Amino acid sequence: MEVNNEVKFIIFEKGKPLALLNLYKYRLIRTRKDGLKKWLCIQKSCYCSIVTNGNLLHETTNEHNHSENSVQSIERQVLRENCKRKAKIEHRDIRSIRKAMYDKRRQIYPAFPKSLIESIEQLKSMDNNDVLKFKDDQFVFVPDNKLFLYRINCLRNGFYIPVAYFFLPEKSKSTYIDMWLYLQDLCEKLIFKKLVVRKIHLDFEISAHGACREVFPSIEIQACRFHLGQCWWRKINSVQQLRTAYTNDDELGKWLKLFFELPFLPPHEIENAFVELVSICPNIDIGCLFSDYLLNTYVEDDCLFPPKIWAQEPSENPRTKNGSESFHRTYNAQFHNPHPSIYLVISVLKETQEEICTKIISASKGRFNKMALADKQRLDHTINEYKKYLIHKSIIKYLLSICNKYQGIKL
């Protein structure tokens, strides 16, 4: 059967060519003696085949017994393979390709300089050999093991987007204040606007809270619910009697687990809920070791972390930093040394900017990063139980209904 349809060709994941016709993909079977090529559908259970003459369809045999591929899946495969080819000659590439290309690139890089003089000599050599040029980049050489990375993210449409990185020497209030003031000054120089932060999500670091309140007096601080659970879990784990009860899930252990649902109540109801929980403690002599800690640190007036920063009725508003924590897991996976060279760190941050730009474009186009199905189901359950609580007004019943959904775990 002679036809005159055009066939397109793309690259398979293993580097082999695929023929694309009417959103169906075919793998090459053989090249005939007359120069024509025979292709078979990539689905193992499908026996539809075509014969091509150059980029023209010469013959087709059998029909497909499955649905066609989506345009999106084909475009994604084409983009992925194009990026892989580009990574062989381009300096910047996306995360998935960077892992495969790093070893080969590292072989042609010069050794890391160990002093300022060596750094200057290497930069001169790069400029003379036209291998790599730095323009308008400022590098500060500091001891690697005396710094830590502090990252500031913005949340938009479900995407956690890093907007600033800082290498800080210590976690003190004065250091954080200097960081925010520097960022304010930078915004005024670059975008001619004053940086005003109205709401921020933090963990339970006193110096970070104090610095934010001093630089932004009207700021609303919301503490991470996940890190709250970690703080409470560490307290339980530090006392043998509490740890044993929690692990064995006995009556005292079940009572301890009810406290982890307190963040899903409005701040003004925390004190009453705390009193009710203490009143049903099965072993007050041991239970007070935990309840007194919560009272002094998280419940009573003028405590370090009052309920208004960590308690809120359940909603779809984010109250955890887990999305941004995933960056740190990916970031840390790029290194094999706890104190990597400053050159490697800056290189990794530059390369991850490609992925960040993709997130920014997606968010600017109105796209939303959907919540994981398991998290969505858990949140919906909590919201439904809270609606029931507004009717029956039984705090213990409400806490029991969502118990074991949000427990502190060992990191």
C-alpha positions in Angstrom: 0.0 0.0 0.0 1.7 3.2 -1.2 1.0 6.4 0.8 2.7 9.8 1.0 2.6 10.6 4.7 5.6 12.3 6.4 7.2 10.5 9.3 9.1 12.3 12.1 12.0 10.9 14.0 12.9 11.4 17.6 15.5 9.9 20.0 14.6 7.2 22.4 15.8 7.3 26.0 18.7 4.9 25.2 19.8 7.1 22.3 18.2 5.0 19.6 15.9 6.6 17.0 12.1 6.3 17.1 9.7 6.9 14.2 6.7 9.0 15.0 3.5 8.8 13.0 0.1 10.1 14.1 1.2 10.1 17.8 2.3 6.5 17.6 6.0 5.5 18.2 7.9 2.8 16.3 11.3 1.3 17.0 13.6 0.3 14.2 13.6 -3.4 13.3 15.9 -3.6 10.3 17.1 -1.9 7.1 16.1 -3.8 4.0 18.4 -4.4 1.0 16.5 -1.8 -1.0 17.3 0.9 1.6 13.8 1.0 3.1 13.5 0.7 6.9 11.0 -1.3 8.8 9.6 -0.1 12.1 7.5 -1.9 14.7 5.2 -0.3 17.4 7.1 0.1 20.7 4.2 -1.6 22.5 5.1 -5.3 22.9 1.6 -6.5 22.5 1.0 -4.4 19.3 2.1 -5.8 15.9 1.5 -2.7 13.8 4.5 -1.9 11.6 5.5 0.6 9.0 8.1 0.9 6.3 9.7 4.2 5.6 11.6 5.7 2.7 13.6 8.6 4.2 11.0 10.6 6.0 8.1 9.4 3.9 5.7 6.5 4.8 6.1 3.7 2.2 3.9 1.0 3.7 1.9 0.1 6.8 0.8 -3.3 8.2 -1.9 -4.2 10.8 -3.7 -1.8 13.1 -2.8 -0.6 16.6 -4.6 -2.3 19.5 -4.0 0.6 22.0 -4.6 4.3 22.3 -2.2 6.9 20.8 0.4 8.8 22.9 -0.4 12.2 24.2 1.2 15.2 22.6 2.5 16.3 26.0 4.4 13.0 26.6 6.0 13.2 23.2 7.0 16.9 23.7 8.5 16.0 27.1 10.6 13.2 25.6 11.9 15.5 22.9 12.8 18.2 25.3 14.6 15.8 27.6 16.7 14.4 24.9 17.5 17.8 23.5 18.6 18.9 27.0 20.9 15.9 27.2 22.6 16.7 23.9 23.0 20.3 24.9 24.5 19.3 28.3 27.5 17.9 26.4 28.6 21.3 25.2 26.8 23.8 27.4 28.0 24.8 30.9 24.6 25.1 32.5 22.1 22.2 32.6 19.2 21.0 34.6 19.5 18.8 37.7 18.8 15.4 36.2 21.4 15.9 33.5 23.9 17.5 35.8 24.4 14.3 37.8 25.4 12.4 34.6 27.7 15.1 33.3 29.6 16.0 36.4 32.2 13.3 36.4 33.3 14.0 32.8 33.4 17.8 33.3 35.4 17.5 36.5 38.2 15.8 34.7 39.0 19.0 32.6 38.6 21.4 35.5 41.8 22.7 37.2 42.5 21.8 40.8 40.9 24.0 43.4 43.1 26.9 44.5 44.3 26.8 48.1 45.1 30.5 48.5 44.2 33.9 47.1 47.4 34.0 45.0 46.5 30.6 43.3 43.0 31.9 42.7 44.3 35.0 40.9 46.7 32.9 38.8 43.9 30.5 37.8 41.6 33.3 36.8 44.3 34.8 34.7 45.0 31.5 33.0 41.3 31.0 32.3 41.1 34.5 30.7 44.2 33.9 28.6 43.0 30.5 27.4 39.4 31.6 26.9 38.1 28.6 28.8 35.8 30.3 31.3 35.2 33.9 32.0 33.7 35.6 35.1 31.9 38.9 34.6 30.4 41.0 37.4 30.7 38.0 39.9 32.0 38.7 43.4 33.6 35.9 45.3 34.4 36.0 49.0 36.9 33.3 50.2 36.1 32.1 53.6 36.8 28.9 55.6 34.3 26.3 54.4 33.6 24.7 57.8 32.7 28.0 59.5 29.7 28.8 57.2 26.2 27.5 56.8 23.7 28.2 54.0 20.6 30.2 54.9 17.9 30.3 52.2 14.9 32.5 51.8 11.9 31.2 49.8 8.7 32.6 48.5 5.6 30.5 48.1 3.4 31.1 45.0 0.8 28.7 43.6 2.1 25.9 45.6 5.7 26.4 44.3 8.5 27.0 46.9 10.8 29.4 45.0 14.2 30.3 46.5 14.9 34.0 46.1 18.0 34.6 48.2 21.0 32.6 49.5 23.2 33.7 52.4 26.4 32.1 53.7 26.3 33.0 57.4 29.0 32.5 60.0 26.7 31.9 62.9 23.0 31.6 64.0 22.8 34.7 66.1 20.2 37.5 66.3 22.7 40.1 65.2 23.7 38.0 62.2 20.1 37.6 61.1 19.5 41.3 61.5 22.5 42.2 59.3 21.2 39.7 56.7 17.8 41.2 56.5 19.1 44.8 56.5 21.5 43.8 53.7 18.6 42.3 51.7 16.6 45.5 52.2 19.5 47.6 50.9 19.9 45.3 47.9 16.2 45.5 47.0 16.4 49.3 47.1 19.4 49.3 44.8 18.2 46.7 42.3 14.4 47.3 42.1 14.1 50.6 43.8 11.6 49.3 46.3 11.7 48.8 50.0 11.5 45.2 51.2 8.5 44.7 53.6 7.8 41.2 54.8 4.3 40.9 56.3 4.2 37.2 57.0 7.0 34.6 57.4 7.2 30.9 58.2 10.1 30.0 60.5 11.1 27.0 62.7 11.6 27.4 66.4 14.8 29.4 66.5 14.6 32.3 69.0 17.3 34.4 67.3 15.5 34.2 63.9 12.2 35.2 65.5 13.8 38.1 67.3 15.6 39.4 64.2 12.5 39.4 62.1 10.5 41.3 64.7 13.2 43.9 65.1 13.6 44.5 61.3 9.9 44.2 60.5 7.9 45.3 63.6 4.5 44.5 62.1 5.5 41.0 60.8 3.3 38.0 61.4 5.4 34.9 62.3 4.0 31.5 61.7 6.0 28.6 63.0 6.3 25.3 61.1 3.9 22.7 62.4 6.3 19.9 61.4 9.2 21.3 63.4 6.8 21.8 66.3 6.2 18.1 66.4 9.9 17.5 66.2 10.5 19.7 69.2 7.9 17.9 71.2 9.2 14.5 70.1 12.7 15.4 71.2 11.4 16.3 74.6 9.6 12.9 74.9 12.7 11.1 73.6 14.9 12.7 76.2 13.0 11.2 79.1 13.1 7.5 79.4 9.7 7.0 81.0 8.0 9.2 78.3 9.9 7.5 75.5 8.9 4.1 76.7 5.3 5.0 77.0 5.2 6.7 73.6 6.9 3.7 71.9 4.8 1.1 73.6 1.6 3.0 72.9 0.2 2.4 76.3 -2.4 4.6 78.0 0.2 7.3 78.8 1.7 7.0 75.3 -1.8 7.5 73.7 -2.3 10.5 76.0 1.1 12.0 74.9 0.1 11.6 71.2 -3.1 13.7 71.7 -0.9 16.8 72.3 0.4 16.7 68.7 -3.1 17.6 67.4 -3.2 20.8 69.4 -1.9 22.9 66.5 -5.2 22.3 64.7 -7.1 24.4 67.2 -7.5 28.2 67.2 -4.9 29.9 69.4 -7.5 31.1 71.9 -8.7 27.5 72.6 -5.2 26.1 73.3 -5.3 26.9 77.0 -8.6 25.2 77.6 -7.6 22.2 75.5 -4.3 21.9 77.5 -6.2 21.9 80.8 -8.6 19.2 79.6 -5.7 17.0 78.4 -3.9 17.4 81.8 -7.1 16.5 83.6 -7.3 13.0 81.9 -3.6 12.2 82.3 -3.3 8.5 83.3 -0.1 9.0 85.2 0.4 12.6 86.4 3.8 12.0 88.0 5.3 11.1 84.7 3.0 13.0 82.4 3.9 16.3 84.2 7.4 16.0 82.8 6.0 16.7 79.4 3.0 18.9 80.2 5.1 21.3 82.4 7.5 21.7 79.5 4.7 22.5 77.1 3.1 24.9 79.6 6.3 26.9 80.2 7.4 27.0 76.5 4.3 27.0 74.3 1.1 27.6 76.3 1.2 30.2 79.1 1.4 33.9 78.6 4.8 35.4 77.8 6.3 32.1 76.9 8.9 31.7 74.2 6.5 30.4 71.5 2.9 31.4 72.3 0.0 29.6 70.6 -0.6 32.5 68.2 2.5 31.5 66.2 1.9 27.7 66.0 -1.9 27.1 66.4 -4.5 27.6 63.7 -7.7 25.9 62.7 -7.1 23.4 59.8 -7.1 24.9 56.3 -5.3 24.7 53.0 -2.9 27.5 54.0 0.6 26.0 54.4 1.8 25.7 57.9 4.9 23.6 57.3 8.3 24.1 55.6 8.4 20.6 54.2 8.3 21.9 50.6 11.5 24.0 51.2 13.1 21.2 53.2 13.0 19.0 50.1 15.5 21.5 48.5 18.0 20.8 51.3 17.7 17.1 50.7 18.4 17.6 47.0 21.1 20.2 47.7 22.9 18.0 50.2 22.9 15.0 47.8 25.1 17.0 45.4 28.1 16.7 47.8 30.2 13.9 49.3 31.9 16.0 51.9 30.3 17.7 54.9 32.3 20.9 54.2 32.6 21.2 50.4 34.7 23.7 48.6 33.1 27.2 48.2 33.6 26.8 44.4 31.5 23.6 44.3 28.7 25.2 46.4 28.4 28.2 44.2 28.5 26.1 41.1 25.6 23.9 42.4 23.6 26.9 43.3 24.0 28.4 39.8 23.0 25.2 38.2 19.9 24.7 40.3 18.8 28.2 39.1 17.7 26.5 35.9 15.1 24.5 37.8 14.1 27.6 39.8 13.5 29.6 36.6 11.2 26.8 35.4 9.1 27.1 38.6 8.9 30.9 38.3 7.7 30.6 34.7 5.1 28.0 35.8 3.8 30.1 38.7 3.7 33.3 36.5 1.5 31.4 34.0 -1.0 30.6 36.7 -0.1 27.0 37.1 -0.5 25.4 40.5 1.7 22.7 42.1 -0.8 20.2 43.4 -0.6 18.8 46.9 0.4 15.1 47.2 -2.7 12.9 47.3 -1.9 11.4 50.7 -1.4 14.9 52.2 -4.6 16.1 50.6 -6.6 13.2 52.0 -5.2 13.7 55.4 -5.9 17.5 55.4 -9.5 16.9 54.1 -10.1 14.5 56.9 -8.8 17.0 59.5 -10.9 19.8 58.1 -14.1 17.6 58.2 -13.4 16.6 61.8 -12.9 20.2 62.7 -16.3 21.1 61.2 -17.8 18.4 63.4 -16.0 19.8 66.4 -17.6 23.2 65.8 -20.9 21.4 66.4 -20.3 19.0 69.3 -17.6 21.2 71.0 -15.8 18.2 72.5 -12.1 18.9 72.4 -11.0 15.4 73.5 -13.3 13.8 70.9 -11.9 16.1 68.2 -8.2 15.4 69.1 -9.0 11.6 69.2 -10.5 11.8 65.7 -7.3 13.1 64.1 -4.9 11.4 66.5 -2.0 9.5 64.8 -2.3 11.6 61.7 0.3 14.1 62.8 2.9 12.5 65.1 6.4 13.5 65.8 9.0 11.2 64.2 12.7 10.7 64.5 14.6 12.7 61.9 
